[in-house]
Amino acid sequence: MKISNLIAGKYYLTIAAILGTSLSANASGLIYIPMGGENNVLIAEQDNGEIIGKISNLPSVHGLAATPDGKLLLAGSNEAREPGDKAPAKPEGVSAADHAVHHPNQGGNKAANKAANPPYDNISTVSVISTADNNIKRLIDVPGAVHHVAISNDGKYAVVTLVAEGSISIIDLNNFTLLKTIATGDFPNYASFSNDNSRLFVSNAGNNTISVIDMANLIVERNIVVGASPEHIALSNDGKTLYVNNVSDGSVSFISIDDLSISKTVQVGDNLHGVDVSEDDKTVFVAVRGDDKLVLLDSETAEKKEKTLSPSPYHITTIKGTNELYISSADAPIVWVVDQNSLEIKNKIEVGATAHQMVQVKN
């Protein structure tokens, strides 16, 4: 059953509130689709791709990640504002004191939590959303517009990449506060945690490196030089290999996590974007925007298989337990559902605009 969100001023009623239950009760899983300038996240049923609702009031939402238990989403805003501009409205159920702590640079709240959150030239707000009712529970300011979001495998930390600032911000999910901002390199784009959460990998498109963050000490441990303009990255499920899309030279770097060396570099095509890995780690999926194709790389031999996918395949998300990929288009308001083995297009989901960092939440 399709039910649209009901909007009342700046607040909204979720479908879950109307039905008195979670959306996920009626599906084997849900796919959350951030819609950028549409300022919302669409909710699709995993089984059939039907759009069954949306979460509103999320300005320029591009980056999205879910906690391992699926209970929370963190949505980053790619819309920066000057400190002192009007703060986002306080979420229902959050005390005024807690709200002030999370917005230390807003008007009279500038002095709050100053040690952890010094004044910034630009800020944006990360929204913490409960998947039980799809309501925003917390709002956390970070120093600059957010591009992508990652969450550690133990659910303790979230990381947002701040492209214009040359840094990342680490959020403590125990108390929803900004823990530290770390300079990585020019134009940090994507982030991924190691399986044991001891390291964080960050792609820096502006200086052709992957920064390796020591999470125990919250410092840059080293930088690995890769190809030209590394953007999206994906870690294999066994945690042994990091795959890096080098957008400008059309290559994919395979980084061995054991010794942080590049084991191979594979030429793929023009203007790469999304990358992800099959559940069995045998296949790497690469979106090639410039050539209008999806490329599959054998993770051992780097043998290539291609499928035309037009126009402009963009973000890729492997949907675990289904043998499917969700792939958005940069130039059309659709998300393709593609079979990982046959490469058959099983569905085209009309989303109304460009979809970004999609997230699966399983029951």
Secondary structure by P-SEA (a helix, b strand, c coil): ccccccccccccccccccccccccccccbbbbbbbccccbbbbbccccccccccccccccccbbbbcccccbbbbbbccccccccccccccccccaaaaaaaccccccccccccccccccccbbbbbbbbcccccccccccccccccbbbbcccccbbbbbbccccbbbbbccccccccccccccccccbbbbcccccbbbbbbcccbbbbbbccccccccccccccccccbbbbcccccbbbbbbcccbbbbbbccccccccbbbbbbccccbbbbcccccbbbbbbccccbbbbbcccccbbbbbbbcccccbbbbbccccbbbbbbcccccccccccccccccccccccccccbbbbbcc
